[in-house]
Amino acid sequence: MSVTRNTKNVPYYLLGSGAFDQLGALIDARRDPADAPAVFYVDHFFRDAAEMRLPLKKNDKLIFVDTSSEPTVENIDALADALKEELGTRMPCCITGIGGGSVLDAAKAVANLLSNPGKAEDYQGWDLVKNPAVYKIGVPTLSGTGAECSRTCVLTNMRRRLKLGMNSDFTVYDQLVLDPALTRTVPREQFFFTGLDTFMHCFESQRGSYRNVIVDRLSAAAVAVCKDIFLGSGDMMEERNLENMMVASYLGGMAAGNTGAVHPISAGLSIVLHLPHGKANCYALSALADIYPIEHALFMKMLEKNKITLPSGICRDLTDEQYEALYQGSIIHEKPLTNALGPEFGTILSRERLTSLFKAM
């Protein structure tokens, strides 16, 4: 294997039930000057939740993020512009993202835009962010995407018909607060679909050609934990598994840079049908038994064991234009498709074949 790229990970994390109670002290350590505002981006799900004991002070800003759909470049521009207008020339002492992958990604993206000129879409790609972001703390309330520790924040760009992140070392969180108690209220289906994101991006990495020994080991560890959670003897959401899923997501997030065939097809589904990322991944894998036969079989067992239904026919009545958009929204992701299938991926996943895969979902 080749030498790994120079890699940055999250420098600090707290893990365990009750870790959330230390958030205030972590933010206070950043308040320089003392009246510098802290900014909280929080999933709108927690608007009325008693468990969100936020350590707010006089000048702090609390912004609820609507997670009914995944973040778009327009959403991020609006969030960043509103914050700049409110704060003027002041910079926050800290930005804290509290929620699932959408909120964690939104907080990372806004932190980048506060210290870099232009719009969110200007930084969709690899290593385009040039200036360090505002200090940021991630507090996941849902496990599986790896957004809490990855070097990207994935945004939908409808104008360009793609999902792509600000992939940069400056996007990495500076501190994580990993409290599994915050995931107790996650609906079962959402816990399953989001948790399977870890399983999928890790096995894609293991099956690809863009590999190194560290990513292999991280991926293997995360996949093993996912198998224990979703195929073990206990309930997938019993207390120990809430913590195990948080650990798997963290390990998987560090190994998430080299996805394969599942994620590009999932991206097409999200662009055209607006499916949430985790559920779109599951539909993509459901049609890829010939490319990932072992993982497909495991996935089907996970669905059955946890009594999760994936209704068929989601692409049954689409127009030719929609099928073309699905194809274009998938095939544009050259890096992961090359990782999975080699440079001839366009021949393997022809327009006809991809269309037939979508029709089978």
C-alpha positions as CSV (number, residue, x, y, z in Angstrom):
1,M,0.0,0.0,0.0
2,S,1.1,3.6,-0.6
3,V,2.0,6.2,2.0
4,T,-1.1,7.7,3.5
5,R,-2.0,11.4,2.9
6,N,-1.1,13.8,5.7
7,T,-4.3,13.3,7.8
8,K,-6.0,15.5,10.4
9,N,-8.4,14.1,13.0
10,V,-10.5,15.7,15.7
11,P,-8.0,16.7,18.4
12,Y,-10.3,16.4,21.5
13,Y,-13.4,14.4,22.4
14,L,-15.5,13.5,25.4
15,L,-17.4,10.2,25.4
16,G,-20.0,8.8,27.7
17,S,-23.4,9.4,29.2
18,G,-23.5,12.8,30.8
19,A,-20.7,14.3,28.7
20,F,-23.1,17.0,27.5
21,D,-23.0,18.5,31.0
22,Q,-19.4,19.6,30.3
23,L,-20.3,21.6,27.2
24,G,-20.6,24.9,29.1
25,A,-17.1,24.6,30.5
26,L,-15.7,23.8,27.1
27,I,-17.3,26.9,25.6
28,D,-16.3,29.2,28.5
29,A,-12.7,28.3,27.9
30,R,-13.0,29.9,24.5
31,R,-14.7,33.1,25.6
32,D,-11.9,35.6,24.8
33,P,-12.8,38.4,25.2
34,A,-15.3,37.5,28.0
35,D,-18.3,38.9,26.1
36,A,-17.5,37.1,22.8
37,P,-20.7,35.4,21.6
38,A,-21.0,31.7,21.2
39,V,-23.2,30.4,18.4
40,F,-25.4,27.3,18.8
41,Y,-26.9,25.5,15.7
42,V,-29.4,23.1,17.0
43,D,-31.7,20.6,15.3
44,H,-35.2,21.9,15.3
45,F,-36.3,18.6,16.7
46,F,-35.0,19.8,20.1
47,R,-36.8,23.2,20.1
48,D,-39.0,22.2,23.0
49,A,-36.9,19.4,24.4
50,A,-36.1,19.6,28.1
51,E,-32.9,17.6,27.6
52,M,-31.3,20.5,25.7
53,R,-29.8,22.2,28.7
54,L,-27.9,24.8,26.7
55,P,-25.2,26.8,28.5
56,L,-26.4,30.1,27.0
57,K,-25.0,33.5,28.1
58,K,-26.0,37.1,27.4
59,N,-24.6,37.6,23.9
60,D,-24.9,34.1,22.6
61,K,-26.9,33.2,19.5
62,L,-29.3,30.2,19.4
63,I,-30.3,29.1,15.8
64,F,-32.6,26.2,15.2
65,V,-31.9,24.4,11.9
66,D,-34.8,22.9,10.0
67,T,-33.6,19.3,9.2
68,S,-36.7,18.4,7.2
69,S,-34.4,18.2,4.2
70,E,-30.6,18.0,3.9
71,P,-28.5,21.2,3.8
72,T,-28.2,23.0,0.5
73,V,-25.6,25.6,-0.5
74,E,-28.4,28.2,-0.5
75,N,-29.3,27.2,3.1
76,I,-25.7,27.6,4.2
77,D,-25.3,30.9,2.5
78,A,-28.5,32.2,4.2
79,L,-27.3,31.0,7.7
80,A,-23.8,32.5,7.2
81,D,-25.2,35.8,5.8
82,A,-27.7,36.2,8.7
83,L,-25.0,35.6,11.3
84,K,-22.6,38.0,9.6
85,E,-25.3,40.7,9.6
86,E,-26.2,40.1,13.2
87,L,-22.6,40.0,14.5
88,G,-21.1,42.7,12.3
89,T,-17.3,42.7,12.6
90,R,-17.3,40.5,15.7
91,M,-16.4,36.8,15.3
92,P,-17.9,34.1,17.5
93,C,-15.7,32.6,20.1
94,C,-17.1,29.2,19.2
95,I,-19.7,27.6,16.9
96,T,-21.4,24.5,18.4
97,G,-23.5,22.1,16.2
98,I,-26.0,20.0,18.1
99,G,-27.9,17.4,16.0
100,G,-27.6,14.8,13.4
101,G,-25.4,14.9,10.3
102,S,-27.3,17.7,8.7
103,V,-26.8,20.1,11.6
104,L,-23.2,19.0,12.2
105,D,-22.5,19.7,8.5
106,A,-24.3,23.0,8.5
107,A,-22.3,24.2,11.5
108,K,-19.0,23.2,9.9
109,A,-19.9,24.9,6.6
110,V,-20.9,28.2,8.3
111,A,-17.7,28.2,10.4
112,N,-15.8,27.9,7.1
113,L,-17.7,30.8,5.5
114,L,-17.2,33.2,8.4
115,S,-13.4,33.2,7.7
116,N,-13.4,32.6,3.9
117,P,-15.0,34.9,1.3
118,G,-17.6,33.9,-1.2
119,K,-20.5,31.4,-1.3
120,A,-20.8,27.8,-0.1
121,E,-20.6,26.3,-3.6
122,D,-17.2,28.0,-4.1
123,Y,-15.8,25.5,-1.6
124,Q,-17.5,22.3,-2.8
125,G,-14.6,20.0,-3.6
126,W,-11.2,19.0,-2.2
127,D,-9.0,21.4,-0.3
128,L,-10.6,24.7,-1.6
129,V,-11.0,26.2,1.9
130,K,-7.8,28.3,2.5
131,N,-8.4,30.0,5.8
132,P,-8.9,28.3,9.2
133,A,-12.5,28.2,10.3
134,V,-14.0,29.5,13.5
135,Y,-13.4,27.1,16.5
136,K,-16.2,24.6,16.5
137,I,-17.6,21.9,18.8
138,G,-19.7,19.0,17.5
139,V,-22.4,17.3,19.6
140,P,-24.1,14.5,17.7
141,T,-27.6,13.5,18.7
142,L,-27.8,10.8,16.0
143,S,-25.0,8.3,15.1
144,G,-23.9,6.9,11.8
145,T,-23.0,9.6,9.3
146,G,-19.5,10.2,10.7
147,A,-20.1,14.0,10.2
148,E,-18.8,14.6,13.7
149,C,-15.3,13.6,12.8
150,S,-15.0,13.7,9.0
151,R,-13.1,16.4,7.0
152,T,-16.1,17.2,4.9
153,C,-19.6,18.8,5.2
154,V,-21.9,17.5,2.5
155,L,-24.2,20.0,0.7
156,T,-26.7,19.6,-2.0
157,N,-26.3,21.9,-5.0
158,M,-29.4,21.7,-7.1
159,R,-28.0,24.2,-9.7
160,R,-25.1,21.8,-10.4
161,R,-27.3,18.7,-9.7
162,L,-24.8,17.2,-7.2
163,K,-24.1,16.5,-3.6
164,L,-20.6,17.3,-2.6
165,G,-18.8,18.5,0.5
166,M,-16.3,21.2,1.6
167,N,-13.6,18.6,1.9
168,S,-10.8,20.3,3.9
169,D,-8.7,19.9,7.1
170,F,-10.3,23.2,8.2
171,T,-13.7,21.5,8.2
172,V,-12.8,19.1,11.0
173,Y,-14.3,19.8,14.4
174,D,-11.9,21.0,17.1
175,Q,-13.8,19.3,19.9
176,L,-16.5,16.6,20.2
177,V,-19.0,15.9,22.9
178,L,-20.2,12.3,22.4
179,D,-23.1,11.6,24.8
180,P,-25.1,8.5,23.9
181,A,-27.9,9.6,26.1
182,L,-28.8,12.3,23.5
183,T,-29.7,9.5,21.0
184,R,-32.4,7.8,23.2
185,T,-35.2,9.7,21.5
186,V,-34.2,8.8,17.9
187,P,-37.0,7.0,16.0
188,R,-36.1,3.4,15.4
189,E,-36.2,3.6,11.6
190,Q,-34.0,6.7,11.6
191,F,-31.6,5.0,14.0
192,F,-31.3,2.0,11.6
193,F,-31.0,4.0,8.4
194,T,-28.5,6.4,9.8
195,G,-26.5,3.7,11.6
196,L,-26.2,1.8,8.3
197,D,-24.4,4.7,6.8
198,T,-21.4,3.7,8.9
199,F,-21.6,0.1,7.8
200,M,-21.9,1.2,4.1
201,H,-19.1,3.8,3.8
202,C,-16.8,1.4,5.7
203,F,-17.3,-1.7,3.6
204,E,-17.1,0.5,0.5
205,S,-13.7,1.6,1.7
206,Q,-12.6,-1.9,2.4
207,R,-13.7,-3.1,-1.1
208,G,-12.2,-0.2,-3.0
209,S,-8.8,0.4,-4.5
210,Y,-8.0,3.7,-2.6
211,R,-6.9,2.0,0.6
212,N,-4.3,2.3,3.3
213,V,-3.7,0.2,6.4
214,I,-5.2,2.7,8.9
215,V,-8.4,3.2,7.0
216,D,-8.7,-0.6,6.6
217,R,-8.4,-1.2,10.3
218,L,-10.8,1.6,11.2
219,S,-13.3,0.4,8.7
220,A,-13.0,-3.2,9.9
221,A,-13.5,-2.2,13.5
222,A,-16.6,-0.1,12.6
223,V,-18.1,-2.8,10.5
224,A,-17.7,-5.3,13.3
225,V,-19.5,-3.0,15.7
226,C,-22.3,-2.5,13.3
227,K,-22.7,-6.3,12.8
228,D,-22.9,-6.7,16.6
229,I,-25.5,-3.9,16.9
230,F,-27.8,-4.8,14.0
231,L,-27.3,-8.6,13.9
232,G,-26.5,-9.3,17.6
233,S,-28.8,-11.0,20.1
234,G,-30.1,-7.8,21.8
235,D,-32.2,-4.9,20.6
236,M,-30.4,-2.5,18.3
237,M,-31.4,0.4,20.5
238,E,-30.6,-1.0,23.9
239,E,-28.5,1.2,26.1
240,R,-25.1,-0.4,25.3
241,N,-25.8,-0.1,21.6
242,L,-26.4,3.6,21.8
243,E,-22.8,4.0,22.9
244,N,-21.5,1.4,20.6
245,M,-23.2,3.1,17.6
246,M,-21.6,6.4,18.6
247,V,-18.2,4.7,18.7
248,A,-18.8,3.0,15.3
249,S,-19.8,6.3,13.8
250,Y,-16.7,8.0,15.1
251,L,-14.4,5.2,13.8
252,G,-16.3,5.2,10.5
253,G,-16.1,8.9,10.1
254,M,-12.3,8.8,10.3
255,A,-12.4,6.1,7.5
256,A,-15.1,7.7,5.4
257,G,-13.1,9.4,2.7
258,N,-13.1,6.6,0.2
259,T,-16.6,5.5,-0.6
260,G,-17.6,3.3,-3.5
261,A,-20.7,2.6,-5.6
262,V,-23.4,2.9,-3.0
263,H,-22.9,6.6,-2.2
264,P,-23.0,8.0,-5.7
265,I,-26.2,6.2,-6.5
266,S,-27.6,7.3,-3.1
267,A,-26.6,10.9,-4.1
268,G,-28.7,10.6,-7.3
269,L,-31.7,9.5,-5.2
270,S,-31.3,12.4,-2.9
271,I,-31.0,14.9,-5.7
272,V,-34.0,13.7,-7.6
273,L,-36.3,12.1,-5.0
274,H,-35.1,14.1,-2.0
275,L,-34.6,10.9,0.0
276,P,-32.7,11.3,3.3
277,H,-29.1,10.1,3.0
278,G,-29.3,7.0,5.1
279,K,-32.5,5.7,3.5
280,A,-31.1,6.5,0.0
281,N,-28.0,4.4,0.9
282,C,-30.2,1.5,1.8
283,Y,-32.1,1.7,-1.5
284,A,-28.8,1.9,-3.4
285,L,-27.4,-1.2,-1.7
286,S,-30.7,-3.1,-2.2
287,A,-30.0,-2.9,-6.0
288,L,-26.2,-3.7,-5.9
289,A,-26.2,-7.4,-5.0
290,D,-23.9,-8.1,-8.0
291,I,-21.3,-5.6,-6.9
292,Y,-21.5,-6.2,-3.1
293,P,-23.0,-9.7,-2.7
294,I,-21.7,-10.3,0.8
295,E,-22.7,-6.9,2.2
296,H,-26.1,-7.1,0.4
297,A,-26.9,-10.4,2.1
298,L,-25.9,-9.0,5.5
299,F,-28.0,-5.9,4.8
300,M,-31.1,-8.0,4.0
301,K,-30.6,-9.9,7.3
302,M,-30.3,-6.6,9.2
303,L,-33.6,-5.4,7.7
304,E,-35.3,-8.6,8.7
305,K,-33.8,-8.9,12.2
306,N,-34.7,-5.3,13.1
307,K,-38.1,-5.4,11.4
308,I,-37.4,-2.5,9.1
309,T,-39.3,-2.2,5.9
310,L,-37.9,-0.7,2.7
311,P,-40.9,-0.3,0.4
312,S,-40.3,-1.1,-3.3
313,G,-41.3,0.9,-6.3
314,I,-39.9,4.3,-5.4
315,C,-38.8,4.8,-9.0
316,R,-41.7,3.0,-10.7
317,D,-43.5,6.0,-12.3
318,L,-40.7,8.4,-13.0
319,T,-40.4,10.3,-16.3
320,D,-37.5,9.8,-18.7
321,E,-36.2,13.2,-17.6
322,Q,-36.1,12.0,-14.0
323,Y,-34.3,8.8,-14.9
324,E,-31.8,10.9,-16.8
325,A,-31.4,13.2,-13.7
326,L,-30.8,10.1,-11.5
327,Y,-28.1,8.9,-13.9
328,Q,-26.4,12.3,-14.1
329,G,-26.6,12.8,-10.4
330,S,-24.9,9.4,-9.8
331,I,-22.3,9.1,-12.6
332,I,-20.8,12.6,-11.8
333,H,-19.1,11.2,-8.7
334,E,-16.0,9.9,-10.5
335,K,-13.7,9.4,-7.5
336,P,-15.9,7.0,-5.5
337,L,-17.0,5.1,-8.7
338,T,-13.3,4.7,-9.8
339,N,-12.5,3.5,-6.3
340,A,-15.2,0.8,-6.5
341,L,-15.1,-0.1,-10.2
342,G,-11.9,1.2,-11.7
343,P,-11.5,3.9,-14.5
344,E,-14.0,2.1,-16.7
345,F,-16.8,2.7,-14.3
346,G,-18.8,4.5,-17.0
347,T,-18.9,1.3,-19.1
348,I,-19.8,-0.9,-16.2
349,L,-22.5,1.5,-15.0
350,S,-23.9,2.5,-18.3
351,R,-27.0,4.7,-18.6
352,E,-29.1,1.6,-19.4
353,R,-27.7,-0.3,-16.5
354,L,-28.1,2.5,-13.9
355,T,-31.7,3.1,-15.1
356,S,-32.5,-0.6,-14.7
357,L,-31.0,-0.5,-11.1
358,F,-33.2,2.5,-10.3
359,K,-36.3,0.8,-11.7
360,A,-35.6,-2.2,-9.5
361,M,-35.8,-0.2,-6.3
